[in-house]
Amino acid sequence: MAAVPVPLSDLLIAVPVVILVSRTAAQLLRRVGQPPVVGEILAGILLGPSLLGALWPDGQAWLFDPSVIPYIDMLGNVGLLVFMFLVGLELDLGALRGDRRTALAVSQAGTAVPLVLGVLLALGMYGPLAPEGTDRLPFVLFIGVALSITAFPVLARILTDRGLYRTRVGALAMASAAVGDVSAWCLLAAVVAIANSGSPFDAVTTALYATAFAFFLFYVVRPLLTRWTARAERGHSDAVVLVVLFSGLCLSGYVTDLIGVHALFGAFLFGAITPRGSRRTATAASRLRAFAVPVLLPLFFVSTGLRTDVSLLGGGTALWWWAGAVLAVAGLGKWGGSALAARLTGNGWRDAMSLGALMNCRGLTELVVLDIGLGLGIVGPDLFTVLVLMALVTTAVTAPALSLIRRKADVPAPDDPAAPESAEAENPALQPAEQR
């Protein structure tokens, strides 16, 4: 049997087109005060059946030949693995030390309230919108988790752009989002384990394996990696550190995929256990970001866009009603729950509403979650489209809402010795991945 040739020539056309369109859209949206990720999500949707496929189906079929799509997906997922590693690396739970009570309350309320409301909404959606053969439990839990996500990286970019990173509200938002994302990812791992398992016993076994691997990473790999990176400062080149970190995130992803909780969790965990404060680690992370974020991640956006078809909403008013309900529950649960928790812990309404607006931002992190759900068959194309649009709207309203609430820019105290000169100065791993 003759081997099927890799469509290299088609791929060499599709990749630069996707990158250039995504970059252009990101820059245009940034000029109007939006995070670049809003433009990148839009670019992915516009290159899919929602616009290009509707206006010029032959052109879209030529650009995204069916033989090319699996390779675009594969490259996009490699970029996604690197992105999740960077998200794990950027998490700084040490930020809790200042306002621990408020940060914990906001993070947990900002996760629990939309989770519960999402589960209740999903019970109503299960009949009309769940794919055939999907069990009720993973479906309702997945919808709840999908509505409870905060885009920690996008949050950091918005705070930096608005001069809020060094303020109390900025520190609270970062700490709350970090803790909330850890909770949400743990819940999502449980949902994936349930969806992939044939019985409750299998789900428990998968969860135990995943927990054991997390402990292994934190208590065995992390000390070894800490000692190695300390020696690498003196004896190894930046290239060696880059290879080790990339290999580590790939192998961690392989193990969690083998366990049954998706490769992205392994990359995220490896980022979380990677030692911070090392110049060579920061350099390696910057190099990974410099290629993966502008080159590989747009391929993930377009693969998401190819699965998003806004025309599916035109089949009747019922899906539009569900879309409105999803958006309302997502906003009310996340924004309202976070703001109320902040108010009850002694913050003024201005700061509480600011925290709620920031926690309601979803960005690329939401697309990652939705892609997992679609891949597992938990959601179908119609509900996937609804949830993608919800992610786009909630991300797009964050910056304007924050401007409306705060009106005057917060100016950090210049004599605060604990305040970093910038987000990047505090954490070298932060540099432009936060825009996602």
C-alpha positions, -999 to +999 in steps of 0.1 A: +000+000+000+014+034-010+020+058+018-002+089+019+020+119+013+021+147+039+004+177+023+034+199+029+027+224+001-008+230+014+004+233+049+030+259+038+002+280+025-023+276+053+001+282+082+014+317+072-022+328+062-035+318+096-006+335+114-009+367+094-047+370+098-045+363+135-017+388+140-036+415+121-068+409+139-050+410+173-033+443+165-065+459+152-085+449+183-056+460+206-059+495+191-095+497+204-085+486+239-092+449+236-068+421+246-052+407+215-068+373+222-102+387+213-089+395+178-073+360+176-105+343+185-124+364+160-098+356+133-103+319+139-140+321+137-139+343+106-116+318+088-141+290+095-175+283+082-191+312+100-177+338+074-151+326+049-169+293+044-202+311+039-189+338+016-163+318-004-167+281+003-143+271-025-116+294-012-120+280+023-119+244+010-087+252-009-070+269+021-080+243+046-080+211+026-093+182+047-058+165+044-042+196+061-066+200+090-051+171+111-017+187+108-030+221+118-047+205+148-015+188+158+007+218+155-019+239+173-020+214+202+018+215+205+015+253+209-013+247+234+009+224+255+036+251+256+009+277+266-004+255+294+032+250+307+036+288+307+003+293+326+015+269+352+049+286+354+032+320+358+010+310+387+021+326+419+001+316+449+025+335+471+004+366+461-022+354+486-001+365+516-014+401+516-052+396+515-056+359+519-091+360+532-104+381+504-085+363+477-097+329+488-133+341+492-133+357+457-117+327+440-139+301+456-171+321+452-161+330+416-158+292+409-186+278+430-214+302+421-211+298+383-204+261+387-237+255+406-257+278+383-241+261+353-250+227+366-286+238+371-287+253+335-271+221+321-299+200+336-323+219+314-300+217+283-292+180+286-323+169+266-322+193+237-284+200+234-264+170+248-250+148+220-266+114+217-251+088+240-236+114+264-242+106+300-259+132+321-232+135+349-202+144+327-224+168+306-238+188+335-204+189+353-186+200+322-210+229+316-206+240+352-168+239+349-169+257+315-188+286+330-165+289+361-132+294+342-112+326+345-084+334+320-055+341+344-031+350+316-055+375+299-061+390+334-024+397+339-022+415+305-052+437+312-039+447+346-005+455+332-020+476+304-043+495+328-016+502+353-034+481+379-008+453+383+008+470+414-024+480+431-042+461+458-071+453+434-046+440+408-028+418+434-062+405+446-074+397+411-042+378+402-043+358+434-080+350+431-077+340+395-047+318+402-065+299+430-097+298+411-080+284+380-063+256+400-097+247+414-114+247+380-086+227+364-089+201+392-126+199+386-121+196+348-096+168+354-123+150+374-149+155+346-125+142+320-118+111+342-155+105+345-161+109+308-132+086+299-141+059+324-166+031+319-176+029+355-173+049+388-145+026+399-125+035+367-131+072+374-118+069+409-088+049+397-080+075+371-083+103+398-059+084+421-034+079+394-035+116+385-031+126+421-002+102+426+015+117+395+009+152+408+025+143+441+054+127+422+060+159+402+058+181+433+078+160+458+103+141+435+107+159+402+105+195+416+135+191+441+156+174+414+147+201+389+155+228+414+189+214+421+195+209+384+185+245+374+208+259+401+237+240+386+225+250+351+231+286+360+268+278+360+273+248+338+247+245+311+238+266+281+204+281+276+197+257+248+201+227+272+176+242+297+152+248+268+154+212+257+150+199+292+119+220+299+103+213+265+110+175+269+096+177+305+063+193+295+059+168+266+066+138+288+043+151+316+016+156+290+022+120+277+018+106+312-015+124+320-028+115+286-019+079+293-037+081+327-068+095+310-070+132+321-056+149+289-021+159+281-027+196+288-029+188+326+005+173+325+020+203+308+003+226+333+015+206+363+051+206+349+049+244+346+037+247+381+066+226+395+093+243+374+115+265+397+111+302+393+138+328+398+164+312+375+177+333+347+181+304+324+146+291+332+132+325+324+152+327+291+141+292+281+104+301+289+108+333+268+121+314+239+093+288+241+068+317+242+085+336+214+078+308+189+048+289+203+025+319+211+027+339+178+033+309+155+016+277+169-013+291+190-030+308+160-033+273+145-053+263+176-075+293+171-083+284+135-089+248+144-114+260+170-129+284+144-133+256+119-155+238+145-175+270+152-204+276+129-225+306+138-251+296+112-261+268+135-278+294+156-300+304+127-321+272+127-346+286+152-350+308+182-345+280+208-307+280+204-306+317+207-325+315+239-301+290+252-272+312+241-287+341+260-291+319+291-255+307+289-242+343+287-265+355+315-255+326+338-218+330+330-218+367+337-241+366+367-224+337+383-188+347+378-191+385+380-218+385+406-203+358+428-169+373+428-181+408+435-204+397+463-176+377+479-153+407+477-179+430+492-187+407+521-150+406+530-148+443+535-141+458+501-159+488+487-183+483+458-159+499+433-132+474+441-157+445+444-172+452+410-137+456+395-127+422+408-160+407+395-153+422+360-118+408+359-128+374+371-154+372+344-127+373+317-122+339+300-100+342+269-080+314+255-083+293+287-120+289+280-113+277+244-089+251+258-117+237+281-143+238+253-119+220+229-115+192+255-152+189+258-158+187+221-130+162+216-145+140+243-180+142+227-195+159+258-208+188+238-219+190+202-211+216+175-242+237+183-235+240+220-197+244+213-205+274+191-227+289+218-199+285+244-172+299+221-194+330+216-199+333+253-161+332+258-156+359+232-183+382+246-172+378+283-135+385+273-145+415+251-165+432+278-138+430+305-117+460+295-146+484+288-164+474+320-132+480+340-128+514+325-164+523+333-161+511+369-128+527+377-130+558+355-097+572+369-066+550+366-052+537+399-017+550+406+004+527+427+024+541+455+059+549+442+075+543+476+062+508+480+094+487+483+075+455+478+059+466+445+077+454+413+086+479+386+063+459+363+045+426+359+075+414+339+100+425+366+081+405+392+079+374+371+102+371+341+079+343+328+051+369+324+059+388+291+034+387+264+017+354+271-007+372+295-026+386+266-040+352+260 
